[in-house]
């Protein structure tokens, strides 16, 4: 009489099934991991662009606060029309004329320091090329002395609209930013 002894281990069928299940689980896990990496890259790119735009807006505000002689529409301008203007000029704390413009050619915010006229050909682009500015309006009040008792503090408000495209596969993210800066030293 022969006795069968059982051997510890797996049969070939059990091994094939377990390797197949392991491969499917790894395939799904790898796909999810690659998707998370892609989303992280998009989030980082969006964060970089928002940081760039925030830095530009903050720099503009800071220089306006320490500036004087605000002029809507560039040098020689006055208070803004009710519809706003696409440029703003003022004298900074170092005595230089600074002009901020909406550069429609490059869809960006431009800056000219010391220039008599500021155009898209001689401005310095402040925004990242992936930030597309579609509209920028400046509203200035309190410029000059319209009446002998003019006590309005000079201030400038700017409204910026546009979109951010982190990469070629992403949909544009639209934004509207409004900010106001007033001169620290009143022009009374």
C-alpha positions in Angstrom: 0.0 0.0 0.0 1.4 3.3 -1.0 0.9 6.4 1.0 0.6 9.7 -0.6 2.4 12.5 1.2 1.3 16.0 0.7 3.9 18.5 -0.3 3.8 22.0 1.0 3.5 24.7 -1.7 1.3 25.9 -4.5 0.2 24.3 -7.7 1.0 25.8 -11.0 -2.6 27.0 -11.5 -2.5 28.8 -8.1 0.7 30.5 -9.0 -0.6 31.7 -12.4 -3.7 33.1 -10.8 -1.9 34.9 -8.0 0.7 36.4 -10.4 -2.1 37.6 -12.6 -4.0 39.2 -9.7 -0.8 40.9 -8.5 -0.1 42.3 -12.1 -3.7 43.7 -12.3 -3.4 45.4 -8.9 0.0 46.8 -9.8 -1.3 48.1 -13.1 -4.2 49.9 -11.4 -1.9 51.3 -8.7 0.7 52.5 -11.2 -2.0 54.3 -13.2 -3.3 56.0 -10.1 0.2 57.0 -9.0 1.0 58.5 -12.5 -2.3 60.4 -12.4 -1.4 61.9 -9.0 2.0 62.9 -10.3 0.4 64.7 -13.2 -2.1 66.5 -10.9 0.7 67.5 -8.6 2.7 69.0 -11.5 -0.4 71.0 -12.6 -1.0 72.2 -9.1 2.7 73.3 -8.7 2.6 75.1 -12.1 -0.6 76.9 -11.1 0.8 77.9 -7.8 3.9 79.3 -9.5 1.8 81.4 -11.8 -0.4 82.7 -9.1 2.7 83.5 -7.0 4.1 85.4 -10.0 0.9 87.4 -10.5 0.6 88.1 -6.8 4.2 89.4 -6.7 3.5 91.7 -9.7 0.4 93.1 -8.1 2.1 93.6 -4.7 5.1 95.3 -6.4 2.7 97.7 -8.2 0.8 98.5 -5.0 4.0 99.1 -3.0 5.5 101.5 -5.6 2.2 103.3 -5.9 1.9 103.8 -2.1 5.3 105.5 -2.0 4.6 107.5 -5.2 3.0 110.8 -5.9 1.6 112.8 -8.8 -0.7 110.0 -10.1 -1.7 110.6 -13.7 -4.2 108.4 -15.5 -3.5 107.7 -19.2 0.2 108.3 -18.8 2.3 111.4 -18.3 0.2 114.6 -18.6 -3.0 112.8 -17.6 -5.5 113.6 -14.9 -8.2 111.8 -13.0 -9.5 108.7 -14.8 -12.6 108.8 -17.0 -15.5 106.7 -15.5 -14.6 103.9 -17.8 -11.0 103.7 -16.6 -7.7 103.9 -18.5 -5.1 101.4 -19.7 -2.1 103.1 -18.2 -1.1 104.9 -15.0 2.0 107.1 -14.5 3.3 108.5 -11.2 6.6 109.7 -9.7 8.1 107.1 -7.4 10.0 107.7 -4.1 13.3 108.1 -6.0 11.9 110.9 -8.3 11.6 108.7 -11.4 8.5 108.5 -13.5 7.0 105.0 -13.5 4.3 104.0 -15.9 2.3 100.8 -15.7 0.4 99.8 -18.9 -1.8 97.0 -20.1 0.3 95.6 -23.0 -2.4 94.4 -25.4 0.3 93.1 -27.8 1.9 90.7 -25.4 -1.3 90.3 -23.1 0.8 91.3 -20.1 1.4 94.0 -17.6 4.2 96.3 -18.7 6.3 98.8 -16.7 8.4 101.7 -17.9 10.8 103.6 -15.6 12.0 107.0 -16.7 10.5 106.8 -20.2 8.6 109.8 -21.6 6.2 107.5 -23.4 5.5 103.9 -22.5 4.4 101.5 -25.3 4.6 97.7 -25.9 7.9 98.2 -27.7 9.7 99.8 -24.7 8.0 98.4 -21.7 9.4 95.7 -19.4 7.0 92.8 -19.2 6.3 91.9 -15.5 4.1 88.9 -15.9 4.9 85.3 -16.8 4.1 84.5 -20.5 1.7 81.8 -19.3 -0.4 84.5 -17.6 -2.6 86.0 -20.2 -3.9 89.5 -19.3 -7.1 90.2 -21.2 -8.0 93.5 -19.7 -6.5 96.0 -17.2 -8.1 99.3 -16.2 -6.7 102.0 -13.9 -9.0 104.3 -12.0 -7.3 107.4 -10.5 -8.9 109.9 -8.1 -7.6 112.9 -6.1 -5.1 114.1 -8.8 -4.1 117.7 -8.7 -6.0 120.5 -7.0 -9.3 120.9 -8.9 -10.5 123.3 -6.2 -8.6 125.4 -3.6 -10.1 123.2 -0.9 -9.3 119.8 -2.5 -8.7 117.4 0.3 -9.1 114.1 -1.6 -6.3 111.7 -0.9 -4.8 110.5 -4.2 -5.5 106.9 -4.9 -5.4 104.4 -7.8 -7.5 101.3 -8.3 -6.7 98.8 -10.9 -8.8 95.9 -12.1 -7.1 93.1 -13.9 -8.7 90.1 -15.7 -7.1 87.3 -17.5 -6.4 83.6 -17.5 -3.6 81.2 -16.3 -2.7 78.1 -18.3 -0.3 75.9 -16.3 0.5 73.6 -19.2 -0.6 72.6 -22.7 -3.0 69.9 -21.4 -4.8 72.1 -18.9 -7.9 74.3 -19.3 -7.3 78.0 -18.7 -8.1 79.2 -15.2 -9.7 82.7 -15.3 -9.3 85.4 -12.7 -10.3 89.0 -11.8 -8.2 90.9 -9.4 -9.0 94.4 -8.0 -6.6 96.4 -5.9 -6.4 99.9 -4.6 -3.3 101.8 -3.4 -3.3 105.3 -2.0 -0.3 107.7 -1.8 1.1 107.8 1.7 1.9 111.5 1.5 -1.2 113.5 0.7 -1.0 115.9 -2.2 -3.0 118.7 -0.5 
